[in-house]
């Protein structure tokens, strides 16, 4: 298991380094380095890249929670079991808006939707 973790860490590091290189290539193409940019300008672009990664990672993790959840769930009000479906919606995360895939179930007796993965 340590070998798998090590390989994943190396791949993640390699991919992040490549993303940093792509960001610099894009800045170069836009002429950012034709002058001396202020550090905050470079930092703003780095933070935007980090926020994009955060949104993508969060959306993917939430989809995994939904995908590995139970096919049915008990209503929190009456306890009856109902099928769980995946539903998309946009939410505002700390890094910006993400399209979230979440588990939702409906109890017709209680006339309520509930979210088993929450």
N, C-alpha and C positions, 0 to 999 in steps of 0.2 A: 504494500500500500504506500510506503514511503517513496518508492520508485515512481509510482503513478503521480503522487503529489508533486514530486520533484519535476517530472516531465511537464505537468500542467503549469507549474510556477515558471518554468523556463519558457514555455510557449506563450504564457501571458506576458511575460517580460519582453519577449521578442515582438509580439503584436503591439504592445504599448509603445515600444521604441519605434516601430514602423509608423504608427499613428502620429507620433511626434515628428518624424521625418516628413510625412505627408503634410502636416500643418505648416512646417517651414517651407516646403515646396510651394504650397498655396500662397503663403505670405510673399515669397520671392516673386511669384508670378504676378501678384498684385502690386509689386513695387514697394513693399514695406521697407525693404533694406536699401532702397535707393537713397534713403536719408537715414538718420539715426532715430529709430522709433523710441518713444518713451517706454519704460519698462511696464507701465500700467497697460499700455496698448497690447503688448505681447501677453501680459498676464490675462487680460480680458479674453483673448482668443483661446488661451490655454484653459481657462475656466469654462468657456463655452464647450470646448471639446470634452472636458470632464463631465459636464452636465449632460451632454448627449450620451456619453457612455453610461452614466448613472441611469438615465431614463430607459435606455435599451436593456440594461441589466435588470432593472427593477421589473420592467414589463415581462421579460423572459422568466424571471424567478416567480412572479405571480402566476404566470401561465403554467409553470411546473406544479405549483400548489394545486391549481385547479385540475390538471391532468392526472395527478396522483391521488386525488380525493376519492371518497366513496361515491358509488352510483346512486345512493339514496341517503337521506338524512332525516332525523327526527325533528318535527316541528317543536320549537322551543316553548310553545304555548300548550299544545295538547299531547305532544309526544308521538303522534302518528307519523309513519315514515312516508316520504314522498321522493320521487325521482329528482335528481340534481342535474341541471343543465349548465352549460357554459354560456356566459353572456358577456359581450364587450361593452365597455363604457369608457369614457375619457375622464380621468381624474387629474387633479393638480398635485404633483409631488413637490418636494422641496427643490428638485432640479428642473421643474417645469411640467407641462402636461404630458401624460402618458396614456396610451390606450391599454386598458387593463382587461384581461380576461379573468372573470371570476365565477365561482360556483354560485348558483341561485336555485332555490327550490320554492315551490308555492304550495301552501296548504289551503285547499278550497273551504274546508270546514271553518278555519279561523279567519279566512279571507286576508291572508298575509303572505308576503314574500319573505324569505329569510336566506341568509348567506352563510352556509355551513363552514366555509374555509376562513371566515373572519374570526 
